[in-house]
Amino acid sequence: MRMTLIILGAAVGAPARFAIDQYIRRYTTKPYGIFIVNILGSFLLGLTFGRSEKVQDLLAIGFAGAFTTWSTFMLDIYLGFELKRYKEITINLVMSLGFGLAAAYLGLQLAF
């Protein structure tokens, strides 16, 4: 049962990430879509922390695990270096870490 919940969550999380990122990329070349999904995923992880194992499996491990993406975030940073967009990279790093921590904190506060 546990593996089924993780698979179901991931089956929804990955396409949701792709859809949001593709939608945002219609309007900008900046990696705002990945930024948004990573912040939402941080919030969701905080929100589900300490919940039942089934909620953790479905939402935290399955959905958020497939929804958020460290690898795409790193690729965006790398490509920014290649294109010499240092200001954009700095803003992305600082905002992603800052807002990600804040979102996880907010989710934890709401969960307890």
C-alpha positions in Angstrom: 0.0 0.0 0.0 2.8 2.4 0.9 4.5 2.1 -2.5 1.1 2.6 -4.3 0.6 5.9 -2.5 4.1 7.1 -3.4 3.6 6.1 -7.0 0.2 7.8 -7.2 1.6 11.0 -5.7 4.6 11.0 -8.0 2.3 10.4 -11.0 0.5 13.6 -10.3 3.6 15.6 -9.0 5.8 15.3 -12.1 3.2 16.3 -14.7 2.1 19.2 -12.4 5.7 20.5 -12.3 6.0 20.2 -16.0 2.7 21.9 -16.7 3.4 24.8 -14.4 7.0 25.3 -15.7 5.8 25.2 -19.4 3.0 27.6 -18.7 5.4 30.1 -17.0 8.0 29.7 -19.8 5.5 31.0 -22.3 5.9 34.4 -20.8 9.6 34.5 -19.8 12.9 32.8 -20.4 13.7 33.1 -16.7 13.4 30.0 -14.5 10.3 31.3 -12.6 8.4 28.0 -13.1 11.0 25.9 -11.3 11.2 28.6 -8.6 7.5 28.5 -8.0 7.2 24.7 -7.8 10.2 24.4 -5.5 8.7 27.0 -3.1 5.3 25.3 -3.2 7.0 22.0 -2.6 8.8 23.4 0.4 5.5 24.6 1.8 3.9 21.3 1.2 6.7 19.4 2.9 6.4 21.7 6.0 2.6 21.4 6.0 2.7 17.6 5.9 5.5 17.1 8.4 4.4 15.0 11.3 1.2 13.8 9.6 0.2 10.2 9.2 2.4 7.8 7.2 -0.2 7.6 4.4 -0.2 11.4 4.1 3.6 11.5 4.1 3.8 8.8 1.5 1.3 10.3 -0.9 2.0 14.1 -0.5 5.5 14.5 0.8 7.4 11.6 -0.7 5.3 11.0 -3.8 3.9 14.3 -4.9 6.4 16.8 -3.6 9.3 14.4 -4.4 8.3 14.4 -8.1 6.9 18.0 -8.1 10.1 19.7 -6.9 13.3 19.5 -8.7 16.8 20.1 -7.5 18.3 18.9 -10.8 16.5 21.4 -13.0 17.3 24.2 -10.5 21.0 23.3 -10.8 20.8 23.3 -14.6 19.2 26.7 -14.6 22.0 28.0 -12.4 24.6 26.4 -14.6 23.1 27.8 -17.8 23.0 31.2 -16.2 26.8 31.0 -15.6 27.3 29.9 -19.2 25.3 32.9 -20.4 27.1 35.2 -17.9 23.8 36.2 -16.2 25.4 36.6 -12.8 22.8 39.0 -11.4 20.0 36.6 -12.4 21.8 33.6 -10.9 22.4 35.4 -7.6 18.8 36.5 -7.4 17.6 33.0 -8.2 19.8 31.4 -5.5 19.0 33.9 -2.8 15.3 34.0 -3.5 15.0 30.2 -3.8 16.8 29.5 -0.6 15.2 32.3 1.3 11.6 31.7 0.1 12.1 27.9 0.3 13.1 28.1 3.9 10.3 30.6 4.7 7.7 28.4 2.9 8.9 25.2 4.8 8.7 27.2 8.1 5.2 28.5 7.3 4.0 25.0 6.4 5.4 23.7 9.7 3.8 26.4 11.7 0.4 25.7 10.1 0.8 22.0 10.6 1.3 22.3 14.4 
